[in-house]
């Protein structure tokens, strides 16, 4: 007997997508994925090309899904931000979102909710300002992309679909991302502050991220932007906590001018930007953080 999916994920091969896919499978939630590779016959995979989208007849089997998750996006940290790279960053988010909305528009029975990735980069570099979901968008390339990204996803509202913008902070997991890149240096005792260390860092542990996605999917009152973050810390606090957890020293800072020489525009936008976002909407909706502090999160994602 054919099993119809309850959830469809675009971007299931990414760091967050893989973790969510495993979570759904472990909890007996049937899950389909959208892939740009040839789908295996009989598998819960559906081929799509979001850059030249065409609705396929097999996609009609997605009618009746509970939720659609859109997690696609070119890696921000992969290479310098050339003009071509910035275009890929934008297109991989905006055009994929346009394609997802079009796909959902063709379904006879549409999902209740579209959960679309975004980022706290929406707020830009804001120093010590405390940022909630009601805070205005910032300035700069990342803020502009996030603003356009969210506006594109909001087209699904006209289809009768609840839309949630998941504004991810720095995702902490040993499986990849920023933390995995830091670990080799910190384990050698070569870690240190980025810039002056006073920049605020909005972070979220992967296990908590998964709980938040579940919460947003199942709580119908949650809609619009959601800061997927825990309690923000300064870069110096993060450096000290990670070094302490690993029983190492952290005495070799990376000055701002060195980061700018190495990474160009990306250094200011992603590495030296200060974003003090708090999970105001989640707390108001009753979400309870099981890993409320950075120390709790590191013990969970980096067991010694």
N, C-alpha and C positions, 0 to 999 in steps of 0.2 A: 504494500500500500504506500502510495506516495505521501511523504511528509512535507507539508507546506511550511515555509519558514515563518518565524515570528519576528525576526529582526533581519535587516539587510545592512551590510557594512561596505562602504567605499573607503579604501585605505586600510584594509585588513592586514596588509603586509608591513605596515609601519610599526613603530615601537608601541604606541598606544593601541593600535588596531589589533595587533597580535595578542596583547594581554587581555583585551576585551573579548576577543574571539574565544580564547581559552576559558575565560570566565563563563561565558554563555554556555559553552559546551559542557563544562563541569556542572552546571546548574540545569541541565536538560532544557535549555532554551534553543530551539532549532534556529540556526543562523545561516543565512546566505551571504555570499560576498560578490562584489562587482570587481572584475579583473580585466586588465588590459591584455592579458595573455589568453591563449586559446583555452576555453573552459572544457573540462573533461565531461564527456557525455554521462548523464545520470548523476553528476555531482551537484552540490548546492552552489555552483559558481555560475555567474552570468557574465558573458563577455560584454564589455562596453568600451567605447572610445569617447571619453568626455570632450575631446577637442573637436570631434566630428560626430556628434551624438545622433544616433538613429534608434528609435524604439524598436525592439525586436519582439517577435511574437512570444518567445519563451519567457519574456519578462512579465507577461500577464500572470504568471504563477506567483508573482510578488503581491498581487492584489490580496488584501486582508492582513498584511503584516502589521504588527503592533507599532514598530518604530523603525526609522531609518537613521543610520549614523553616517555622517560624512566627516572623514578624518584625513582626507587627502591633502597633500601639500609638499612642495619641494623643500628639502632640508635647508634651513637658514644658515647652518654652520658649515655647510659643505662648499668650501671655496670662497674666494673674494667676491664681493658684490660688483661685478662688472655690469654693464648695461644689459647684456644678455642674461646674466644670472638673475637680476632683478625682474626681468620680464618673465622668466620661468617661475620665480617665486609668486608673482602676481597671477599669472595665467593658471598655474596649478591649483590655485584656490578659487579664483573667480569663475573660470570656465567650467571647472568640475562642479561647482555649486549650481551654475546655470543648468548643466546637464542633469543633475540630480532633481532639481525642481521640475524640469521637463519630463523626466522619467515618471515622477510621482503624479504628474498631471494626467498621464495616460492610464493610470490604474483605475479600475472600476470602483474598488474599495481602497481608499487611501489610508496611510498610517495615521495614527492619532498624533504622533510627534515626530519631528525632524530635529535631531540633535547634531548641530554643526560645529565643528572645531573653529575656534578663534584663539586669541591670545591676549595676555595682559599687555602686549605691545600696543594694543589699542590706545593705551593711556599715554604712551610716549615717555620721555624722560621728565619726571615730575618732582625730583628731589625728595623732600621729607613729607610731601602732601599725602594724606591718607586717602586712598581711592576706593570708592564703592562703585557698584554698577550704575549709579546715577551720575558719576563723574563724567565730565565732557571728554571727548576724544582729544588725544594729543596731537603733536605735529611730527612730521617726518615720514619717511617711506613706510616703515612698518605700521604706524598708526593709520596712514592713508589706506594701506592694503586691508587692514583689519576692518576699517569702517566700510569700505566697499564690499568686502567679503560678507559682513553681516547684513548689509542692505540687500545683497543679492539673495541670500537665504530667506529674507523676509518675504520674498515673492510667494513662498509656500503658504503664507498666512491667507492669501486670497483663495487658496485651494481648500481652506478649512482645516489646515494642519497647524498644530501648536509648534512653535519654533523656539528652540533653546540654543543660545550661542554660548558654547563652552569656552570661556576665556582662560585657557590653560596658563599656569605659571610654569616655572622650571620643574620638569617631571623628574623625580628622584627614583631611579631604579639601577641596579647593577647590570642590567641587560643592555643598556645603551644610553644615548643622550649625553648630557653634560656631565653627570656624575661618573659615568663609565670612563669618560675622557680624563677626568681629574684623578681617578684612583691610582694609576701607575705612578704619577709624580708624588702624590701625597704618601703613598706607601714607602717611597724612597726618602721621605722627609724633605722633599723639594717643593712642597706646596706653599702657597702664600696668597695674600690679598691681590685682587685685581684692582688696579688704579689705587685710589686712596683708601679703599675699604669702607667708605661711608655710604656707598650706593646701596639702596634697598633692593632686596631680592625676594620676589614672590615665588614660593615653591609649593610643591604638592608631592606626596609620596604616591607611588603607583597604586598600592592597595587602596588608599583613600580615594584616588581618582576613580577607580572602578566603582567604589561605593557611591560616589557622587553621581556618576552616570546612571547607575541603577535608580538612585533617588530621583533624579530629574526625569527619568523615563516613566516612573510610576507615580509621581506626584503631579496631578494635573494642574495644580495652581502655579507651578513653576513655569515661567516662560520668559522670553527675552534673554538678555545677557546674564550670565552667572560666572562669578569669579571662582574658578576652580583652583583655589589656593588655601593654604593653612595660615598660620601666623607668620608674617614676613619678618625677615632678619636682615641685618646689614651684611655686606660681603665679608667684613672682618669677623662678624659673629659666626657666619657660615664656615669660614675658613678654620676658625678656632674649634668649632664643634666637630667638624670632620676630622681634623688632625687629632683631637682628643679621643674621638671614637676609635681611631686607628692606632692610638698610642704612639703618635709621631709628633715631631715639631713642624711648625709651618712658619718659616722665617724668610722665605725668598719671594718677596712681592713681585708682581709684574706691573711695572709703571705704565701709566696710560700712553705715553709716547711710544713705548715699545709695542704695545698692543695695536696702536694705530699704524705703525710701520708694518706690522705683520699682517693685519687683517683689513686695513683701510676703513671704509665707511661702516662695515659690520661691527667694528670694535665699539664705536660710540653708540650704535643702535641696539646692539645685543649684549655686549660684554660690560660696558661702562654705564649703561642706562640705569637710572634709579626708579624703581616702580614699587610703591608700597601699597599693594592692593590687599584688601581684606574680604573675607567671604560673607559680606553682609546679607545677601539674599538667602544664602543657604542657612545661615543661623536663624534668620527670621522665619524661614519655612520649617524649622525644627530639626535640621540635620545635626547629628552629633558626631564630632570628630573623635575617633578612637586613637588617633596619633596626633594630638594637638600641638606637640612641640617638635622642633627639629631633632632633638635628642631621641625622642620616641621613634621618629621616622627612620633615623639612621640605624637604630637597633633592629628595626623591622626589615629594612631593605638590605642592610649589610651585616648580617649576623656573623659574629666572630667565632 
